[in-house]
Amino acid sequence: MNGFMKTMVFFALSGLVAASVSAQENGRRELFAQSAATSKYALIISGATVGADNEARYRQLSVSLHDILARDYGYSSAAIELLFGNTSTDSRGDAIADREGISASLADLKNRMSAGDQLAVFLLGHGTGTDEEAKFNLRGPDLTGAEFARLFDAFTEQDLIFVNTTSASYGFSTALAREIAGEGRIVVSATRSSSEKFDPYFSRYFIEGLSERRADRDKNSRVSLLEAFNYAKNNVEEFYEESGRLAAEHAGLDDNGDALFALSPAPGQGDGSLAEIAFIDASDAGETGLSATRLALKRRMQTLERSVLLLRGRKADYLEDDYWAQLETLLVDLAKTTEEFTREASE
């Protein structure tokens, strides 16, 4: 590539990386940004269940998720709200999983969150009903997807992730996705049909994928929502195949606001582009002890990774030669920055 072409590619890349700035100038915010100026929060709701065994199982899943976010993803205990279906002496619990408890937790979170922050909401437990009347079972009155969505009306400047792992989750998730539709909203449903009413295995594998970053397929030491979704989905499929059973659940993801959940989301193919840049990791995860130089290099690496993902998701918008030229330049820059980051660690 000659000097003129390199210069042109540089300016093209500068435009890509600065797209978020342009978006903000046009009144649009950068979605799922990962920077020192943004923070991430989690709301884990373990709903009402039937029987002591089920209650213990979902309580353990909820606690495991809480501890994984704190241990592996840099969330402080104050950044995680954990609601149990029944009273508990567990110090990690913040409230009861009823309408009042959920509303109080959301009010508290909204008061602490700033524009551009990210909130991930995890629903564990049981669901009942079908279609628009499907509900998430709580202590006391249950909630439909539309009712649940309206609890987030005040979160207009924040990015929202919903991971619904409950039985009969499809109708609830569809209503939620329709009501919550807008920029910076992602909804995951453990089931893709109203006929899938049994307790899904999805939650087990989703949490397993987060633990020790097992779902980190591209080995960049971060886990995107798309990676976590694919890890859980693939392991659920393998579980049913190995047990010789017909799959009773099919997870779906919606991140373009059409409430049509894709079974195999992928960047540039309807659903998947947003989930690919929505990382679970807190913005400052893994930054403890880094020098100012290594911290700057790490953040540059993350910016370049994001630019690569954004470019890949918009491949159809570019001429073939332009796309590959831009991608090459980004990847070379990323490789050099990563090498420098590693070299700084040994000096």
C-alpha positions in Angstrom: 0.0 0.0 0.0 1.5 3.4 -1.0 1.8 6.4 1.2 -1.2 8.1 -0.2 -3.4 5.1 0.3 -2.1 4.7 3.9 -3.0 8.3 4.6 -6.5 7.9 3.2 -7.0 4.7 5.2 -5.8 6.6 8.3 -8.4 9.3 7.8 -11.1 6.7 7.1 -10.2 4.9 10.4 -10.1 8.2 12.2 -13.7 8.8 11.1 -14.7 5.3 12.2 -13.2 5.7 15.7 -14.6 9.1 16.0 -18.1 8.0 15.0 -19.3 8.0 18.6 -18.2 11.7 19.0 -20.1 12.6 15.8 -23.1 10.7 17.1 -23.0 12.6 20.4 -22.8 15.9 18.5 -25.9 14.9 16.6 -27.7 14.2 19.8 -27.0 10.5 19.8 -24.9 8.8 22.5 -22.3 6.1 22.0 -23.8 2.8 22.9 -22.2 0.4 25.3 -19.1 2.5 25.7 -16.2 1.1 27.7 -14.3 4.0 29.2 -13.1 5.5 32.5 -16.1 7.8 32.4 -18.7 4.9 32.4 -19.7 2.5 35.1 -21.5 -0.9 35.1 -24.1 -2.2 37.4 -26.1 -5.5 37.8 -29.5 -6.4 39.1 -30.0 -10.1 39.9 -33.6 -11.1 40.7 -34.2 -14.6 41.9 -38.0 -14.9 41.8 -40.5 -17.1 43.6 -40.2 -20.8 43.1 -42.1 -23.9 44.2 -40.4 -26.3 46.7 -37.4 -26.0 48.9 -35.1 -27.7 46.3 -35.9 -25.2 43.6 -35.5 -22.3 45.9 -32.1 -23.5 47.0 -31.0 -24.1 43.4 -32.0 -20.7 42.2 -30.6 -19.0 45.3 -27.3 -20.7 44.6 -27.3 -19.7 41.0 -28.0 -16.1 42.0 -25.3 -16.0 44.6 -22.8 -17.6 42.2 -23.6 -15.0 39.6 -23.1 -12.2 42.2 -19.7 -13.6 43.2 -18.5 -14.1 39.7 -19.3 -10.5 38.7 -17.4 -9.3 41.8 -14.5 -11.7 41.5 -13.9 -11.9 37.7 -15.5 -8.7 36.3 -14.6 -5.9 38.7 -18.0 -5.1 40.1 -18.1 -3.7 43.6 -20.7 -5.1 46.0 -22.4 -1.7 45.8 -22.7 -2.1 42.0 -24.7 -5.3 42.4 -28.3 -5.5 43.6 -29.3 -9.0 44.6 -33.0 -9.8 45.3 -34.1 -13.2 46.7 -37.6 -14.7 46.5 -37.8 -15.1 50.2 -36.2 -13.6 53.3 -32.5 -14.5 53.8 -29.7 -13.9 56.2 -27.2 -13.8 53.4 -25.4 -10.5 53.6 -25.3 -10.3 49.8 -29.0 -9.9 49.5 -30.4 -6.4 49.2 -34.2 -6.9 49.1 -37.0 -9.3 48.6 -37.9 -10.1 45.0 -41.4 -8.5 44.9 -42.7 -5.5 43.1 -41.8 -3.2 46.0 -38.3 -4.6 46.3 -37.6 -4.3 42.5 -38.9 -0.8 42.3 -36.8 0.3 45.3 -33.6 -1.3 43.9 -34.2 0.4 40.5 -34.8 3.7 42.2 -31.5 3.3 44.1 -29.6 2.3 41.0 -31.0 5.2 38.9 -29.9 7.7 41.6 -26.4 6.3 41.3 -26.1 5.9 37.6 -24.9 8.5 35.1 -25.5 8.9 31.4 -23.8 6.1 29.4 -23.6 3.7 32.3 -24.6 0.1 31.7 -27.2 -2.0 33.7 -27.4 -5.8 33.3 -30.6 -7.4 34.6 -30.6 -11.1 35.3 -33.9 -13.0 35.9 -33.7 -16.4 37.5 -36.6 -18.6 38.6 -40.0 -19.5 37.2 -42.2 -18.0 34.6 -45.8 -18.8 33.8 -48.4 -18.1 31.1 -48.0 -17.5 27.3 -47.7 -14.7 24.9 -48.4 -11.2 26.2 -49.8 -12.6 29.5 -46.6 -14.5 30.4 -45.3 -13.5 33.8 -42.2 -13.6 35.9 -43.1 -15.2 39.2 -42.4 -13.0 42.3 -43.3 -13.0 45.9 -46.7 -11.4 45.8 -48.2 -10.2 42.5 -46.3 -11.4 39.4 -45.1 -9.1 36.6 -45.8 -9.3 32.8 -43.0 -8.3 30.4 -44.7 -5.0 29.6 -45.1 -4.2 33.3 -41.5 -5.0 34.0 -40.4 -2.8 31.0 -42.2 0.2 32.4 -40.1 0.0 35.6 -37.2 1.1 33.4 -38.8 4.2 31.8 -36.4 6.5 33.7 -33.3 4.8 32.3 -33.3 6.8 29.0 -29.6 7.6 29.1 -28.3 4.2 30.2 -27.6 1.0 28.2 -29.7 -1.9 29.4 -29.2 -5.7 29.1 -31.9 -8.2 30.1 -31.1 -11.9 30.5 -34.3 -13.8 31.1 -33.4 -17.4 32.1 -36.8 -18.5 33.4 -39.2 -21.1 32.3 -41.9 -19.8 29.9 -39.6 -16.9 29.2 -40.4 -16.3 25.6 -43.8 -14.5 26.0 -42.4 -12.3 28.8 -39.2 -11.5 26.9 -41.1 -10.6 23.7 -43.4 -8.2 25.5 -40.4 -6.8 27.3 -38.5 -6.3 24.1 -41.4 -4.5 22.4 -42.0 -2.2 25.3 -38.3 -1.4 26.0 -37.4 -1.0 22.3 -34.9 1.7 21.6 -31.1 2.3 21.3 -28.9 0.5 23.7 -31.3 -2.3 24.7 -30.5 -6.0 24.5 -32.9 -8.8 25.5 -31.9 -12.5 25.9 -34.6 -15.2 26.3 -33.8 -18.7 27.4 -36.7 -20.0 25.3 -37.9 -19.1 21.8 -41.4 -20.5 21.9 -44.4 -20.3 24.1 -44.5 -24.1 24.1 -41.1 -24.3 25.9 -42.3 -24.2 29.5 -39.9 -26.4 31.4 -37.1 -25.1 33.5 -34.2 -24.2 31.1 -30.6 -25.3 31.5 -29.6 -22.0 29.9 -28.9 -20.2 33.3 -26.5 -22.9 34.4 -24.4 -22.6 31.3 -24.6 -18.8 31.0 -23.2 -18.5 34.5 -20.6 -21.2 33.8 -19.5 -19.2 30.7 -19.0 -16.1 32.8 -17.0 -18.0 35.5 -13.3 -17.5 34.9 -14.2 -16.1 31.5 -14.8 -19.5 29.9 -17.0 -17.8 27.2 -14.1 -15.5 26.1 -13.8 -17.0 22.6 -11.5 -14.4 21.1 -9.2 -14.5 24.2 -9.1 -10.8 24.7 -9.7 -11.3 28.5 -13.2 -9.8 28.2 -16.6 -11.4 27.7 -19.2 -9.9 25.5 -22.9 -10.6 25.9 -22.8 -12.3 22.5 -19.9 -14.6 23.6 -21.8 -15.5 26.9 -25.0 -16.2 24.9 -23.3 -18.4 22.4 -21.4 -20.3 25.1 -24.7 -21.1 26.9 -26.6 -21.9 23.7 -23.9 -24.2 22.4 -23.6 -26.1 25.7 -27.3 -26.5 26.0 -27.4 -28.0 22.6 -24.6 -30.4 23.4 -26.3 -31.4 26.7 -29.5 -32.4 24.9 -27.5 -34.2 22.1 -25.3 -36.2 24.6 -28.4 -37.2 26.7 -30.2 -38.3 23.6 -33.1 -36.0 24.3 -35.1 -33.7 22.0 -34.1 -30.1 22.9 -36.8 -28.5 25.1 -35.4 -25.0 24.9 -33.9 -22.7 22.2 -32.4 -19.4 23.4 -32.8 -16.2 21.4 -31.3 -12.7 21.4 -32.8 -9.4 20.3 -30.6 -6.3 20.1 -32.2 -4.4 17.2 -35.5 -3.6 18.8 -37.8 -5.7 16.5 -38.6 -8.3 19.3 -37.8 -11.1 16.8 -35.3 -13.2 18.7 -32.5 -14.6 16.6 -31.4 -18.2 17.4 -28.0 -17.6 15.9 -27.2 -13.9 16.2 -24.2 -12.6 14.3 -22.9 -9.1 13.6 -24.3 -7.6 10.5 -27.2 -10.1 10.3 -30.0 -8.4 12.1 -29.3 -9.3 15.7 -25.8 -9.6 17.2 -23.9 -6.4 16.4 -24.8 -4.6 19.6 -24.4 -7.7 21.8 -20.9 -8.1 20.4 -19.7 -4.7 21.8 -21.7 -5.0 25.1 -19.1 -6.3 27.5 -19.9 -7.7 30.9 -16.6 -6.5 32.4 -16.7 -3.4 34.5 -14.7 -0.5 32.9 -11.9 -0.7 35.4 -11.8 -4.5 35.7 -8.2 -5.7 35.8 -6.7 -2.2 36.1 -5.5 -2.4 39.7 -1.8 -2.0 39.9 -1.3 -0.9 36.2 1.1 1.9 35.6 -0.2 5.0 33.9 1.5 3.9 30.7 0.0 0.4 30.7 -3.4 1.8 31.7 -3.4 4.1 28.6 -2.2 1.2 26.4 -5.0 -1.1 27.7 -7.7 1.5 27.0 -6.3 2.0 23.5 -6.4 -1.7 23.0 -10.1 -1.7 24.0 -10.8 1.2 21.7 -9.2 -0.6 18.8 -11.0 -3.8 19.5 -14.3 -1.9 19.6 -13.4 -0.3 16.2 -12.6 -3.7 14.7 -16.0 -5.0 15.9 -17.9 -2.0 14.6 -16.1 -2.2 11.3 -17.0 -5.9 10.9 -20.6 -5.2 11.7 -20.7 -2.6 9.0 -18.9 -4.6 6.3 -21.8 -4.4 3.9 -21.5 -0.5 3.9 -17.9 -0.6 2.4 -16.3 -1.5 -0.9 -14.5 -4.8 -0.6 -11.0 -3.3 -0.9 -11.7 -0.4 1.4 -13.1 -2.8 4.1 -10.0 -5.1 4.1 -7.6 -2.1 4.0 -9.2 -0.6 7.0 -9.4 -3.9 8.9 -5.7 -4.6 8.2 -4.7 -1.2 9.5 -6.7 -1.6 12.7 -5.4 -5.1 13.3 -1.8 -4.1 12.8 -2.3 -1.2 15.2 -4.0 -3.5 17.7 -1.1 -6.0 17.5 1.5 -3.3 18.0 -0.4 -1.8 20.9 -0.8 -5.3 22.5 2.9 -6.0 22.0 3.8 -2.7 23.7 1.4 -3.4 26.6 3.1 -6.8 27.1 6.6 -5.4 26.8 5.8 -2.7 29.4 4.9 -5.5 31.9 8.4 -7.0 31.7 10.3 -3.8 32.2 
